[in-house]
Amino acid sequence: MEPVYRTIIGIARVVFAAEGLKFTVKGDEHIPATGGAVIAVNHTGYMDFTYAGLPVRTVKRYIRFMAKKEVFDNKISGPIMRALKHIPVDRAAGAESYRAAVDDLRGGELVGVYPEATISRSFELKEFKSGAARMAIEAGVPIIPVVIWGAQRVWTKGYPKRLGRTNTPISIAVGEPIQPFEPAGELTAKLHATMESMLHGLQQDYEHPAGAYWVPARLGGGAPTLEEANRMDAEEAEAKAARRAQQ
């Protein structure tokens, strides 16, 4: 029993209903009823971790997300994150969080990761880090690919949040488990190709207004291309490093 997690999920469902969010979930039969698994999720918005938890509730399970340490340091979100048994990630020293995630996987938990490591401004899949693959290999558990489309319309990087009643449709797809039989590099490439195909499949059944900021350039939208977005991310990282150096 996890009273805190159950309470948070109950509150989230009330909020989703108030916002009028319209969820379409397919493939949730691929969520294992028992045992550890890496839940790999694409990252387009600040709220998509809350949506990623919906498919696993079919088998009454919970996800332990890996999240940046700053979220745990916050006096409001920190106690909640710890109560939900999420895993803090210190990007300057990630070995401890990696080990905690592997231990959780071996203990039968579902561990949620964003292989892109940050929100994709282009809403296309960025290059994947190898952490998800390495954890799955070391723990001997499958990777469950999950793609979400529409979350960027609620709240994403660089745009105002839209947390009112927007009636936004959000599509979620869960793929078949990927067993960790290849080396980390090959497994990461396989995961990326699988999630990209799944994402394009979700987009086929979704309406994309021309020029909208949340629509990829590939689909006629106003989002930057993947190359442009990567350049923006690099410039932002350089600016942050410069500010840290001055402190």
Kinemage of the C-alpha trace (Angstrom):
@kinemage 1
@onewidth
@group {chain A} dominant
@subgroup {mainchain}
@vectorlist {calphas} color= white
{ca met a 1} P 0.000 0.000 0.000
{ca glu a 2} L 1.253 3.463 -0.887
{ca pro a 3} L -1.193 5.982 0.594
{ca val a 4} L 0.806 9.068 -0.448
{ca tyr a 5} L 1.224 7.952 -4.054
{ca arg a 6} L -2.444 6.922 -4.243
{ca thr a 7} L -3.505 10.286 -2.857
{ca ile a 8} L -1.338 12.184 -5.356
{ca ile a 9} L -2.756 10.142 -8.221
{ca gly a 10} L -6.282 10.870 -7.010
{ca ile a 11} L -5.556 14.591 -6.911
{ca ala a 12} L -3.958 14.429 -10.353
{ca arg a 13} L -7.026 12.746 -11.830
{ca val a 14} L -9.244 15.503 -10.410
{ca val a 15} L -6.938 18.115 -11.948
{ca phe a 16} L -6.932 16.314 -15.303
{ca ala a 17} L -10.743 16.256 -15.273
{ca ala a 18} L -10.904 19.950 -14.379
{ca glu a 19} L -8.566 20.730 -17.270
{ca gly a 20} L -10.728 18.650 -19.603
{ca leu a 21} L -7.741 16.619 -20.766
{ca lys a 22} L -8.783 13.878 -23.170
{ca phe a 23} L -6.512 10.848 -22.836
{ca thr a 24} L -6.107 8.082 -25.368
{ca val a 25} L -3.989 5.197 -24.094
{ca lys a 26} L -3.008 2.156 -26.103
{ca gly a 27} L -0.617 -0.692 -25.450
{ca asp a 28} L -0.974 -0.678 -21.668
{ca glu a 29} L -1.129 -4.484 -21.804
{ca his a 30} L 2.658 -4.334 -22.258
{ca ile a 31} L 3.164 -3.091 -18.698
{ca pro a 32} L 4.382 -6.085 -16.644
{ca ala a 33} L 2.223 -6.917 -13.642
{ca thr a 34} L 5.297 -7.775 -11.577
{ca gly a 35} L 9.038 -7.370 -11.740
{ca gly a 36} L 11.384 -4.545 -12.553
{ca ala a 37} L 11.439 -2.615 -15.815
{ca val a 38} L 12.849 0.626 -17.160
{ca ile a 39} L 10.029 2.896 -18.363
{ca ala a 40} L 11.577 5.071 -21.094
{ca val a 41} L 9.509 8.185 -21.867
{ca asn a 42} L 9.925 10.930 -24.459
{ca his a 43} L 10.164 14.431 -23.017
{ca thr a 44} L 8.153 17.285 -24.544
{ca gly a 45} L 6.747 19.069 -21.487
{ca tyr a 46} L 6.950 19.587 -17.754
{ca met a 47} L 3.814 17.552 -17.025
{ca asp a 48} L 4.403 14.459 -19.116
{ca phe a 49} L 5.732 12.450 -16.149
{ca thr a 50} L 2.257 12.710 -14.599
{ca tyr a 51} L 0.669 11.368 -17.782
{ca ala a 52} L 3.227 8.566 -18.129
{ca gly a 53} L 1.964 7.089 -14.880
{ca leu a 54} L -1.511 6.431 -16.259
{ca pro a 55} L -0.813 3.204 -18.237
{ca val a 56} L 0.840 1.465 -15.279
{ca arg a 57} L -2.249 1.920 -13.151
{ca thr a 58} L -3.921 -0.736 -15.314
{ca val a 59} L -1.940 -3.265 -13.295
{ca lys a 60} L -1.986 -1.076 -10.166
{ca arg a 61} L 1.705 -0.219 -10.251
{ca tyr a 62} L 3.739 2.938 -9.674
{ca ile a 63} L 6.738 4.473 -11.399
{ca arg a 64} L 9.818 5.718 -9.531
{ca phe a 65} L 11.020 8.552 -11.737
{ca met a 66} L 14.581 9.746 -11.951
{ca ala a 67} L 14.407 13.540 -11.609
{ca lys a 68} L 16.932 16.314 -11.223
{ca lys a 69} L 18.149 17.000 -7.706
{ca glu a 70} L 16.828 20.567 -7.738
{ca val a 71} L 13.260 19.256 -7.606
{ca phe a 72} L 14.094 17.388 -4.396
{ca asp a 73} L 15.788 20.471 -2.932
{ca asn a 74} L 12.589 22.509 -3.271
{ca lys a 75} L 10.792 22.868 0.081
{ca ile a 76} L 7.404 22.080 -1.505
{ca ser a 77} L 8.115 19.455 -4.147
{ca gly a 78} L 11.020 17.823 -2.294
{ca pro a 79} L 9.028 16.104 0.498
{ca ile a 80} L 6.488 14.878 -2.066
{ca met a 81} L 9.153 13.452 -4.375
{ca arg a 82} L 10.794 11.632 -1.478
{ca ala a 83} L 7.463 10.283 -0.229
{ca leu a 84} L 6.783 8.909 -3.717
{ca lys a 85} L 10.225 7.242 -3.654
{ca his a 86} L 11.437 8.961 -6.803
{ca ile a 87} L 15.183 9.041 -7.422
{ca pro a 88} L 17.165 12.304 -7.259
{ca val a 89} L 19.746 12.849 -9.998
{ca asp a 90} L 22.759 15.069 -9.433
{ca arg a 91} L 24.050 15.658 -12.955
{ca ala a 92} L 27.473 16.570 -11.571
{ca ala a 93} L 27.750 13.214 -9.791
{ca gly a 94} L 25.326 10.707 -11.258
{ca ala a 95} L 26.853 7.439 -10.017
{ca glu a 96} L 24.819 7.390 -6.804
{ca ser a 97} L 21.479 7.914 -8.558
{ca tyr a 98} L 22.392 5.324 -11.188
{ca arg a 99} L 23.139 2.785 -8.470
{ca ala a 100} L 19.885 3.595 -6.659
{ca ala a 101} L 17.947 3.066 -9.893
{ca val a 102} L 19.612 -0.298 -10.564
{ca asp a 103} L 18.889 -1.398 -6.999
{ca asp a 104} L 15.229 -0.421 -7.419
{ca leu a 105} L 15.012 -2.340 -10.689
{ca arg a 106} L 16.503 -5.431 -9.103
{ca gly a 107} L 13.989 -5.009 -6.294
{ca gly a 108} L 11.115 -5.254 -8.776
{ca glu a 109} L 10.324 -1.550 -9.255
{ca leu a 110} L 9.367 0.334 -12.408
{ca val a 111} L 11.934 3.106 -12.894
{ca gly a 112} L 11.016 5.996 -15.170
{ca val a 113} L 13.703 7.718 -17.233
{ca tyr a 114} L 13.885 10.331 -19.965
{ca pro a 115} L 16.553 9.060 -22.393
{ca glu a 116} L 16.715 12.553 -23.935
{ca ala a 117} L 17.668 13.944 -20.491
{ca thr a 118} L 15.873 17.236 -21.178
{ca ile a 119} L 12.764 18.612 -22.869
{ca ser a 120} L 12.928 18.568 -26.657
{ca arg a 121} L 12.221 22.068 -27.965
{ca ser a 122} L 11.646 20.645 -31.452
{ca phe a 123} L 9.242 17.994 -30.097
{ca glu a 124} L 11.208 15.470 -32.140
{ca leu a 125} L 13.241 12.836 -30.313
{ca lys a 126} L 16.652 14.167 -29.331
{ca glu a 127} L 19.706 11.952 -29.224
{ca phe a 128} L 19.363 9.407 -26.400
{ca lys a 129} L 21.715 8.999 -23.469
{ca ser a 130} L 22.730 5.400 -22.787
{ca gly a 131} L 21.654 5.314 -19.136
{ca ala a 132} L 18.353 3.526 -19.719
{ca ala a 133} L 20.068 0.771 -21.678
{ca arg a 134} L 22.924 0.393 -19.195
{ca met a 135} L 20.517 0.137 -16.257
{ca ala a 136} L 18.387 -2.458 -18.017
{ca ile a 137} L 21.455 -4.533 -18.886
{ca glu a 138} L 22.936 -4.377 -15.394
{ca ala a 139} L 19.632 -5.113 -13.636
{ca gly a 140} L 18.570 -7.739 -16.175
{ca val a 141} L 15.169 -6.151 -16.835
{ca pro a 142} L 13.337 -5.051 -19.990
{ca ile a 143} L 12.843 -1.524 -21.250
{ca ile a 144} L 9.230 -0.475 -21.813
{ca pro a 145} L 9.045 2.361 -24.383
{ca val a 146} L 6.340 4.969 -23.717
{ca val a 147} L 5.591 7.907 -25.999
{ca ile a 148} L 3.308 10.820 -25.195
{ca trp a 149} L 1.963 13.373 -27.632
{ca gly a 150} L 0.119 16.558 -26.672
{ca ala a 151} L 1.785 17.162 -23.305
{ca gln a 152} L 3.739 20.060 -24.804
{ca arg a 153} L 0.475 21.935 -25.294
{ca val a 154} L -0.115 22.048 -21.527
{ca trp a 155} L 3.302 23.290 -20.379
{ca thr a 156} L 6.616 23.230 -22.175
{ca lys a 157} L 9.917 25.066 -22.187
{ca gly a 158} L 9.779 28.660 -23.360
{ca tyr a 159} L 5.983 29.052 -23.423
{ca pro a 160} L 3.328 29.974 -20.827
{ca lys a 161} L 1.693 27.106 -18.996
{ca arg a 162} L -1.909 26.311 -19.969
{ca leu a 163} L -3.280 24.651 -16.841
{ca gly a 164} L -6.877 25.812 -17.200
{ca arg a 165} L -9.710 23.987 -18.937
{ca thr a 166} L -8.144 23.532 -22.368
{ca asn a 167} L -9.742 20.189 -23.333
{ca thr a 168} L -6.381 19.173 -24.759
{ca pro a 169} L -6.163 15.689 -26.293
{ca ile a 170} L -3.162 13.711 -25.058
{ca ser a 171} L -2.173 10.444 -26.707
{ca ile a 172} L -0.088 7.800 -24.955
{ca ala a 173} L 1.325 4.611 -26.455
{ca val a 174} L 3.153 1.796 -24.681
{ca gly a 175} L 5.386 -0.441 -26.764
{ca glu a 176} L 6.383 -4.056 -26.385
{ca pro a 177} L 9.145 -4.756 -23.856
{ca ile a 178} L 12.643 -4.522 -25.303
{ca gln a 179} L 14.894 -7.151 -23.776
{ca pro a 180} L 18.470 -6.094 -22.950
{ca phe a 181} L 20.227 -8.585 -25.186
{ca glu a 182} L 22.463 -6.121 -27.081
{ca pro a 183} L 25.356 -3.924 -25.904
{ca ala a 184} L 24.315 -0.550 -24.510
{ca gly a 185} L 25.020 1.387 -27.715
{ca glu a 186} L 22.995 -0.940 -29.900
{ca leu a 187} L 20.191 -1.180 -27.347
{ca thr a 188} L 20.014 2.626 -27.141
{ca ala a 189} L 19.790 2.902 -30.930
{ca lys a 190} L 17.045 0.261 -30.979
{ca leu a 191} L 15.102 2.101 -28.274
{ca his a 192} L 15.374 5.396 -30.159
{ca ala a 193} L 14.197 3.850 -33.440
{ca thr a 194} L 11.294 2.119 -31.681
{ca met a 195} L 10.126 5.252 -29.874
{ca glu a 196} L 10.479 7.388 -32.997
{ca ser a 197} L 8.261 4.981 -34.936
{ca met a 198} L 5.727 4.955 -32.094
{ca leu a 199} L 5.735 8.755 -31.905
{ca his a 200} L 5.117 9.139 -35.631
{ca gly a 201} L 2.270 6.650 -35.287
{ca leu a 202} L 0.606 8.760 -32.586
{ca gln a 203} L 1.040 11.909 -34.665
{ca gln a 204} L -0.796 10.395 -37.629
{ca asp a 205} L -4.069 10.407 -35.681
{ca tyr a 206} L -3.584 13.876 -34.169
{ca glu a 207} L -4.671 17.225 -35.617
{ca his a 208} L -1.763 19.629 -36.140
{ca pro a 209} L -2.667 23.258 -36.960
{ca ala a 210} L -0.198 24.814 -39.393
{ca gly a 211} L 2.255 27.151 -37.695
{ca ala a 212} L 1.304 26.230 -34.121
{ca tyr a 213} L 4.255 26.546 -31.725
{ca trp a 214} L 3.733 23.024 -30.378
{ca val a 215} L 3.770 21.360 -33.805
{ca pro a 216} L 7.112 20.092 -35.178
{ca ala a 217} L 8.534 21.838 -38.229
{ca arg a 218} L 8.359 18.479 -40.020
{ca leu a 219} L 4.554 18.641 -39.726
{ca gly a 220} L 4.266 22.286 -40.793
{ca gly a 221} L 4.417 23.734 -37.298
{ca gly a 222} L 6.248 26.635 -35.734
{ca ala a 223} L 8.622 24.629 -33.544
{ca pro a 224} L 12.327 24.817 -34.333
{ca thr a 225} L 13.920 21.974 -36.232
{ca leu a 226} L 15.882 19.420 -34.238
{ca glu a 227} L 19.134 21.033 -35.386
{ca glu a 228} L 17.949 24.505 -34.387
{ca ala a 229} L 16.721 23.233 -31.036
{ca asn a 230} L 20.044 21.511 -30.328
{ca arg a 231} L 21.835 24.781 -31.011
{ca met a 232} L 19.489 26.601 -28.628
{ca asp a 233} L 20.153 23.981 -25.937
{ca ala a 234} L 23.911 24.311 -26.414
{ca glu a 235} L 23.739 28.095 -26.134
{ca glu a 236} L 21.620 27.841 -22.977
{ca ala a 237} L 24.068 25.371 -21.426
{ca glu a 238} L 26.983 27.695 -22.202
{ca ala a 239} L 25.156 30.638 -20.616
{ca lys a 240} L 24.418 28.625 -17.459
{ca ala a 241} L 28.052 27.511 -17.224
{ca ala a 242} L 29.203 31.128 -17.581
{ca arg a 243} L 26.854 32.249 -14.781
{ca arg a 244} L 28.113 29.474 -12.481
{ca ala a 245} L 31.705 30.471 -13.195
{ca gln a 246} L 30.947 34.054 -12.154
{ca gln a 247} L 29.367 33.048 -8.839
